[in-house]
Amino acid sequence: MAQELSRLWGAGRIAVLIDAVLKKGSWLDMGMFIQNVMLASRGSGSETCPQASLAQYPGIVRQILRLPDSLLLVCGWPSVHRIATTR
């Protein structure tokens, strides 16, 4: 499973970062921003799938993305073209 997540199924990748010095209110702003990006993505024919699993490996993620200590990873997700489904 972890290996599949690391490849992100060949999809485009998005990493959302925030400056570590910002206060809690900025995290709320970031959440609203993320929601709007996801809604806009859906409206333009793409899908998103936020990845909470990244939070389980902060050291590895920081190393791979070469993040300085001044930045925190809020979330990441693959972005893929929507596949039509029937309900």
Protein Blocks (a to p, Z undefined) as FASTA:
>chain_A
ZZmmmnnnopacddddddfkbcfklmmmmmmmmmmmmmmmmmnopacdddfklmmmmmlm
mmmnopafkbccfbdcdddddddddZZ
